[in-house]
Amino acid sequence: MARYYFGDLLREARKELGMTQEELAFGICSTGTISKIENGTSIPRKQKYEALLQRIGKSSCIRKLQLSRLEVEQDYALHKIRRWLADNETERALRLLTQDFPMEKQTDPLSRQFILSMQAIIHSQSKTPADEVLEELGQALSCTGLSIGDYANLKRFYTFNEMIIINNIAIQHYRKKEYRDTFFLWDMLKVYFEERIVDTEEKEQFYPMILHNYALLLHNMGIKENAVLVCDLGIRYCEKHEKLQALPYLLYCRGESMDEQEEAQPYYNRADALFEAMPCHFARVMSPLYIL
């Protein structure tokens, strides 16, 4: 029986998308490495494996890799960091990040990008000035060859972490009330998820949050009718896919964007009931959602 290898999947998906080896490799590895993977003479380590799959819109659970003990320990530490950030325990999150992911030991560009982006999120939640956080996020993007001038380009294929960074750049512009820049980035991410082939699991996690952030921006720009439409899109998506994390925020934003208070009350009531059932809140109501 013929065996189907990761390299076969990568090559077939790349060609189906009309993507060159150079485009697939950009910021992740060399073109030569892609050629070796596709020919079956090289197996990527966990981070490169996940980044390559994200760029072609495939789930990272397609094929299990054998993890080292260090990778298992770091995965566990990352879970705790994300949990603490969701609980707004930023000092504990930063302490564990510094302890388990020391920057001086991160020689791989994907590892450096991850650490820099997590530090920036922690600093943003700790109310570090937006300009300082933007500088950190710009450094994170540069690890995979992206710059401030070209990170928001619908012709590109992004990894999940790159999209997280772009969302967080938008949040910093939102903090500075630079709504034009914010609109451009969240509109780009919304269109990217709607028009590009993106892994379903990642889309279900990310897309409703982007819709919430986009609707929140429209609300603050006074375009409340459009904010209602975007909230409705996000609410339907959450209900269809049974994803509750962003749903109460979307419901609350929907209520705030309505003209009639009496008609808005059911949305507030439903949001409050969901918030009570959630183990932790990821943000204050009517505030942008970070993707961790």
VOZA-154821 format. One record per residue (C-alpha): chain; x, y, z. Coordinates in Angstrom, 3 decimals, always signed. Example, Ala and Ser with C-alpha at 12.3 -4.5 7.8 and 13.67 -1.06 7.14 Angstrom:
BEGIN
+-------+----------+----------+----------+
! chain !     east !    north !       up !
+-------+----------+----------+----------+
!     A !  +12.300 !   -4.500 !   +7.800 !
!     A !  +13.670 !   -1.060 !   +7.140 !
+-------+----------+----------+----------+
END
This chain:
BEGIN
+-------+----------+----------+----------+
! chain !     east !    north !       up !
+-------+----------+----------+----------+
!     A !   +0.000 !   +0.000 !   +0.000 !
!     A !   +1.322 !   +3.461 !   -0.903 !
!     A !   +2.083 !   +5.610 !   +2.134 !
!     A !   +1.034 !   +9.240 !   +2.363 !
!     A !   +3.623 !  +11.461 !   +3.986 !
!     A !   +3.515 !  +14.993 !   +5.374 !
!     A !   +5.638 !  +16.154 !   +2.434 !
!     A !   +3.014 !  +14.855 !   -0.012 !
!     A !   +0.279 !  +16.782 !   +1.810 !
!     A !   +2.384 !  +19.926 !   +1.844 !
!     A !   +3.246 !  +19.769 !   -1.847 !
!     A !   -0.322 !  +18.996 !   -2.985 !
!     A !   -1.888 !  +21.737 !   -0.845 !
!     A !   +0.753 !  +24.250 !   -1.918 !
!     A !   +0.142 !  +23.569 !   -5.597 !
!     A !   -3.639 !  +23.640 !   -5.117 !
!     A !   -3.290 !  +27.142 !   -3.653 !
!     A !   -1.002 !  +28.240 !   -6.476 !
!     A !   +1.738 !  +28.912 !   -3.948 !
!     A !   +5.440 !  +28.701 !   -4.742 !
!     A !   +7.955 !  +27.053 !   -2.425 !
!     A !   +9.366 !  +30.528 !   -1.776 !
!     A !   +5.966 !  +31.836 !   -0.653 !
!     A !   +5.419 !  +28.843 !   +1.614 !
!     A !   +8.889 !  +29.096 !   +3.143 !
!     A !   +8.864 !  +32.878 !   +3.652 !
!     A !   +9.869 !  +33.697 !   +7.215 !
!     A !   +9.592 !  +30.053 !   +8.354 !
!     A !  +12.488 !  +28.195 !   +6.763 !
!     A !  +14.568 !  +28.062 !   +3.587 !
!     A !  +13.254 !  +27.023 !   +0.183 !
!     A !  +15.713 !  +24.129 !   +0.322 !
!     A !  +14.093 !  +22.913 !   +3.529 !
!     A !  +10.663 !  +22.942 !   +1.849 !
!     A !  +12.091 !  +20.902 !   -1.011 !
!     A !  +13.543 !  +18.346 !   +1.426 !
!     A !  +10.253 !  +18.097 !   +3.357 !
!     A !   +8.238 !  +17.613 !   +0.169 !
!     A !  +10.701 !  +14.965 !   -1.033 !
!     A !  +10.444 !  +13.122 !   +2.275 !
!     A !  +14.100 !  +13.569 !   +3.251 !
!     A !  +13.422 !  +15.937 !   +6.175 !
!     A !  +10.821 !  +16.120 !   +8.952 !
!     A !  +10.215 !  +19.573 !  +10.488 !
!     A !  +10.167 !  +20.155 !  +14.211 !
!     A !   +6.911 !  +21.088 !  +15.941 !
!     A !   +6.897 !  +24.874 !  +15.425 !
!     A !   +7.857 !  +24.769 !  +11.749 !
!     A !   +5.404 !  +21.914 !  +11.181 !
!     A !   +2.517 !  +23.920 !  +12.678 !
!     A !   +3.488 !  +27.155 !  +10.893 !
!     A !   +3.651 !  +25.429 !   +7.505 !
!     A !   +0.256 !  +23.801 !   +8.040 !
!     A !   -1.265 !  +27.118 !   +9.111 !
!     A !   +0.044 !  +28.783 !   +5.969 !
!     A !   -1.748 !  +26.230 !   +3.763 !
!     A !   -4.910 !  +26.279 !   +5.897 !
!     A !   -4.617 !  +22.772 !   +7.336 !
!     A !   -5.093 !  +21.549 !  +10.883 !
!     A !   -1.985 !  +20.761 !  +12.920 !
!     A !   -3.707 !  +17.626 !  +14.229 !
!     A !   -3.442 !  +15.912 !  +10.830 !
!     A !   -0.309 !  +14.069 !  +11.864 !
!     A !   +1.247 !  +13.712 !  +15.284 !
!     A !   +4.901 !  +14.517 !  +15.733 !
!     A !   +7.057 !  +12.923 !  +18.388 !
!     A !   +7.658 !  +15.671 !  +20.920 !
!     A !  +10.709 !  +16.101 !  +23.070 !
!     A !  +10.364 !  +16.341 !  +26.838 !
!     A !  +11.210 !  +20.052 !  +26.618 !
!     A !   +8.436 !  +20.649 !  +24.047 !
!     A !   +5.883 !  +18.875 !  +26.257 !
!     A !   +6.931 !  +20.976 !  +29.265 !
!     A !   +6.759 !  +24.179 !  +27.237 !
!     A !   +3.289 !  +23.296 !  +25.933 !
!     A !   +2.124 !  +22.859 !  +29.520 !
!     A !   +3.727 !  +26.162 !  +30.543 !
!     A !   +2.088 !  +27.918 !  +27.597 !
!     A !   -1.328 !  +26.617 !  +28.676 !
!     A !   -0.781 !  +28.130 !  +32.139 !
!     A !   +0.409 !  +31.454 !  +30.681 !
!     A !   -2.710 !  +31.753 !  +28.533 !
!     A !   -4.928 !  +30.847 !  +31.475 !
!     A !   -3.315 !  +33.492 !  +33.682 !
!     A !   -3.665 !  +36.115 !  +30.946 !
!     A !   -7.369 !  +35.272 !  +30.638 !
!     A !   -7.602 !  +35.797 !  +34.413 !
!     A !   -5.657 !  +39.103 !  +34.097 !
!     A !   -2.802 !  +37.729 !  +36.205 !
!     A !   -0.206 !  +39.434 !  +34.050 !
!     A !   +2.664 !  +39.361 !  +36.550 !
!     A !   +2.455 !  +35.586 !  +36.958 !
!     A !   +2.202 !  +35.134 !  +33.185 !
!     A !   +5.275 !  +37.294 !  +32.519 !
!     A !   +7.273 !  +35.559 !  +35.257 !
!     A !   +6.558 !  +32.093 !  +33.836 !
!     A !   +7.202 !  +33.244 !  +30.258 !
!     A !  +10.589 !  +34.654 !  +31.253 !
!     A !  +11.434 !  +31.540 !  +33.257 !
!     A !  +10.420 !  +28.871 !  +30.745 !
!     A !  +11.119 !  +30.691 !  +27.487 !
!     A !  +14.325 !  +32.726 !  +28.035 !
!     A !  +14.905 !  +34.895 !  +24.967 !
!     A !  +18.654 !  +34.220 !  +24.884 !
!     A !  +17.939 !  +30.531 !  +24.232 !
!     A !  +15.487 !  +31.137 !  +21.380 !
!     A !  +17.579 !  +30.760 !  +18.224 !
!     A !  +14.714 !  +29.773 !  +15.911 !
!     A !  +12.831 !  +32.771 !  +14.358 !
!     A !   +9.420 !  +31.235 !  +15.089 !
!     A !  +10.332 !  +30.781 !  +18.750 !
!     A !  +11.590 !  +34.354 !  +18.993 !
!     A !   +8.441 !  +35.635 !  +17.316 !
!     A !   +6.247 !  +33.736 !  +19.765 !
!     A !   +8.098 !  +35.052 !  +22.840 !
!     A !   +8.102 !  +38.650 !  +21.606 !
!     A !   +4.399 !  +38.535 !  +20.736 !
!     A !   +3.447 !  +37.047 !  +24.121 !
!     A !   +5.532 !  +39.672 !  +25.924 !
!     A !   +3.764 !  +42.388 !  +23.954 !
!     A !   +0.317 !  +41.025 !  +24.888 !
!     A !   +1.288 !  +40.879 !  +28.556 !
!     A !   +2.648 !  +44.424 !  +28.442 !
!     A !   -0.481 !  +45.678 !  +26.675 !
!     A !   -2.724 !  +44.117 !  +29.311 !
!     A !   -0.469 !  +45.711 !  +31.953 !
!     A !   -1.238 !  +49.134 !  +30.421 !
!     A !   +2.226 !  +49.668 !  +28.938 !
!     A !   +1.989 !  +52.635 !  +26.501 !
!     A !   +0.678 !  +51.559 !  +23.104 !
!     A !   +3.708 !  +52.924 !  +21.230 !
!     A !   +6.040 !  +50.678 !  +23.237 !
!     A !   +3.832 !  +47.645 !  +22.612 !
!     A !   +3.697 !  +48.470 !  +18.893 !
!     A !   +7.480 !  +48.457 !  +18.781 !
!     A !   +7.548 !  +44.997 !  +20.386 !
!     A !   +4.948 !  +43.693 !  +17.936 !
!     A !   +6.911 !  +45.102 !  +15.026 !
!     A !  +10.004 !  +43.246 !  +16.263 !
!     A !   +7.943 !  +40.061 !  +16.522 !
!     A !   +6.722 !  +40.363 !  +12.926 !
!     A !  +10.239 !  +40.976 !  +11.667 !
!     A !  +11.247 !  +37.504 !  +12.900 !
!     A !   +9.413 !  +36.002 !   +9.916 !
!     A !  +10.436 !  +38.691 !   +7.464 !
!     A !   +7.392 !  +40.965 !   +7.754 !
!     A !   +7.631 !  +44.691 !   +8.330 !
!     A !   +5.211 !  +47.396 !   +9.403 !
!     A !   +4.835 !  +48.435 !   +5.775 !
!     A !   +3.639 !  +45.090 !   +4.415 !
!     A !   +2.092 !  +43.007 !   +7.206 !
!     A !   -1.491 !  +43.652 !   +6.110 !
!     A !   -1.565 !  +42.288 !   +2.589 !
!     A !   -4.379 !  +40.019 !   +1.425 !
!     A !   -2.071 !  +38.512 !   -1.191 !
!     A !   +0.068 !  +36.969 !   +1.520 !
!     A !   -0.454 !  +33.676 !   +3.329 !
!     A !   -0.167 !  +34.166 !   +7.085 !
!     A !   +0.575 !  +31.828 !   +9.960 !
!     A !   -1.797 !  +31.859 !  +12.920 !
!     A !   +0.752 !  +33.646 !  +15.100 !
!     A !   +1.243 !  +36.347 !  +12.464 !
!     A !   -2.526 !  +36.950 !  +12.426 !
!     A !   -2.533 !  +37.146 !  +16.230 !
!     A !   +0.179 !  +39.802 !  +16.037 !
!     A !   -1.766 !  +41.795 !  +13.430 !
!     A !   -4.859 !  +41.694 !  +15.674 !
!     A !   -2.794 !  +42.979 !  +18.573 !
!     A !   -1.286 !  +45.744 !  +16.427 !
!     A !   -4.868 !  +46.790 !  +15.656 !
!     A !   -5.632 !  +46.831 !  +19.395 !
!     A !   -2.728 !  +49.214 !  +20.022 !
!     A !   -3.996 !  +51.591 !  +17.325 !
!     A !   -7.439 !  +51.291 !  +18.924 !
!     A !   -5.929 !  +52.217 !  +22.304 !
!     A !   -4.466 !  +55.338 !  +20.648 !
!     A !   -7.849 !  +56.101 !  +19.002 !
!     A !   -6.212 !  +55.774 !  +15.583 !
!     A !   -9.406 !  +54.334 !  +14.162 !
!     A !   -8.430 !  +54.549 !  +10.492 !
!     A !   -5.450 !  +52.214 !  +11.003 !
!     A !   -7.540 !  +49.997 !  +13.269 !
!     A !  -10.337 !  +49.731 !  +10.706 !
!     A !   -7.917 !  +48.764 !   +7.944 !
!     A !   -6.408 !  +45.905 !   +9.978 !
!     A !   -9.612 !  +44.376 !  +11.379 !
!     A !  -11.367 !  +44.690 !   +8.035 !
!     A !   -8.397 !  +42.919 !   +6.399 !
!     A !   -8.480 !  +40.079 !   +8.948 !
!     A !  -12.255 !  +39.692 !   +8.570 !
!     A !  -11.928 !  +39.403 !   +4.777 !
!     A !   -8.933 !  +37.065 !   +5.123 !
!     A !  -10.934 !  +34.588 !   +7.210 !
!     A !  -13.919 !  +34.805 !   +4.896 !
!     A !  -12.049 !  +34.406 !   +1.613 !
!     A !   -8.932 !  +32.356 !   +2.365 !
!     A !   -8.630 !  +28.670 !   +3.170 !
!     A !   -8.048 !  +28.669 !   +6.926 !
!     A !   -7.994 !  +25.702 !   +9.304 !
!     A !  -11.513 !  +25.277 !  +10.742 !
!     A !  -10.369 !  +24.969 !  +14.360 !
!     A !   -8.355 !  +28.174 !  +14.183 !
!     A !  -11.145 !  +30.021 !  +12.377 !
!     A !  -13.677 !  +28.986 !  +15.016 !
!     A !  -11.378 !  +30.390 !  +17.710 !
!     A !  -10.247 !  +33.554 !  +15.950 !
!     A !  -12.996 !  +34.725 !  +13.586 !
!     A !  -15.718 !  +35.555 !  +16.191 !
!     A !  -13.197 !  +37.610 !  +18.169 !
!     A !  -12.226 !  +39.577 !  +15.077 !
!     A !  -15.918 !  +40.182 !  +14.326 !
!     A !  -16.413 !  +41.465 !  +17.874 !
!     A !  -13.424 !  +43.805 !  +17.633 !
!     A !  -14.560 !  +45.034 !  +14.225 !
!     A !  -18.116 !  +45.656 !  +15.471 !
!     A !  -16.767 !  +47.466 !  +18.546 !
!     A !  -14.749 !  +49.768 !  +16.313 !
!     A !  -17.771 !  +50.492 !  +14.095 !
!     A !  -19.791 !  +51.283 !  +17.221 !
!     A !  -17.178 !  +53.775 !  +18.434 !
!     A !  -16.997 !  +55.346 !  +14.974 !
!     A !  -20.756 !  +55.961 !  +15.152 !
!     A !  -21.567 !  +53.437 !  +12.389 !
!     A !  -23.947 !  +51.544 !  +14.642 !
!     A !  -26.149 !  +49.974 !  +11.966 !
!     A !  -23.101 !  +48.221 !  +10.514 !
!     A !  -21.960 !  +47.272 !  +14.014 !
!     A !  -25.302 !  +45.491 !  +14.533 !
!     A !  -24.873 !  +43.582 !  +11.265 !
!     A !  -21.361 !  +42.440 !  +12.174 !
!     A !  -22.516 !  +41.413 !  +15.671 !
!     A !  -25.341 !  +39.378 !  +14.156 !
!     A !  -22.845 !  +37.656 !  +11.852 !
!     A !  -20.643 !  +36.792 !  +14.823 !
!     A !  -23.559 !  +35.637 !  +16.987 !
!     A !  -24.822 !  +33.289 !  +14.258 !
!     A !  -21.324 !  +31.917 !  +13.744 !
!     A !  -20.836 !  +31.258 !  +17.484 !
!     A !  -24.220 !  +29.545 !  +17.756 !
!     A !  -23.629 !  +27.401 !  +14.670 !
!     A !  -20.215 !  +26.207 !  +15.839 !
!     A !  -21.066 !  +26.174 !  +19.573 !
!     A !  -18.228 !  +28.559 !  +20.442 !
!     A !  -19.097 !  +30.604 !  +23.513 !
!     A !  -15.911 !  +32.510 !  +24.285 !
!     A !  -16.728 !  +35.584 !  +22.176 !
!     A !  -20.528 !  +35.204 !  +22.217 !
!     A !  -21.391 !  +37.257 !  +25.358 !
!     A !  -19.156 !  +40.113 !  +24.169 !
!     A !  -20.881 !  +40.089 !  +20.778 !
!     A !  -24.311 !  +40.071 !  +22.448 !
!     A !  -23.394 !  +42.984 !  +24.711 !
!     A !  -21.930 !  +44.992 !  +21.813 !
!     A !  -25.100 !  +44.247 !  +19.844 !
!     A !  -27.214 !  +45.676 !  +22.637 !
!     A !  -25.047 !  +48.786 !  +22.970 !
!     A !  -25.326 !  +49.448 !  +19.229 !
!     A !  -29.147 !  +49.406 !  +19.190 !
!     A !  -31.238 !  +52.565 !  +19.388 !
!     A !  -34.111 !  +51.161 !  +21.438 !
!     A !  -33.159 !  +50.179 !  +24.985 !
!     A !  -36.219 !  +47.955 !  +25.366 !
!     A !  -35.256 !  +45.940 !  +22.284 !
!     A !  -31.639 !  +45.741 !  +23.445 !
!     A !  -32.447 !  +44.335 !  +26.918 !
!     A !  -32.765 !  +40.668 !  +25.831 !
!     A !  -29.231 !  +40.844 !  +24.423 !
!     A !  -27.901 !  +42.227 !  +27.719 !
!     A !  -29.760 !  +39.547 !  +29.678 !
!     A !  -28.382 !  +36.757 !  +27.549 !
!     A !  -24.860 !  +38.190 !  +27.730 !
!     A !  -25.057 !  +38.447 !  +31.533 !
!     A !  -26.209 !  +34.824 !  +31.816 !
!     A !  -23.272 !  +33.631 !  +29.690 !
!     A !  -20.781 !  +35.748 !  +31.629 !
!     A !  -21.989 !  +34.166 !  +34.880 !
!     A !  -21.376 !  +30.708 !  +33.422 !
!     A !  -17.880 !  +31.513 !  +32.147 !
!     A !  -14.953 !  +30.519 !  +34.401 !
!     A !  -13.182 !  +33.803 !  +33.602 !
!     A !  -13.674 !  +36.937 !  +31.562 !
!     A !  -11.255 !  +37.574 !  +28.712 !
!     A !  -11.835 !  +41.342 !  +28.658 !
!     A !  -14.143 !  +44.036 !  +29.953 !
!     A !  -17.320 !  +44.506 !  +27.979 !
!     A !  -16.951 !  +46.938 !  +25.077 !
!     A !  -13.194 !  +46.346 !  +25.002 !
!     A !  -11.197 !  +44.581 !  +22.249 !
!     A !  -10.537 !  +40.866 !  +22.634 !
!     A !   -6.966 !  +39.576 !  +22.580 !
!     A !   -6.297 !  +36.255 !  +20.896 !
!     A !   -3.842 !  +34.245 !  +23.007 !
+-------+----------+----------+----------+
END
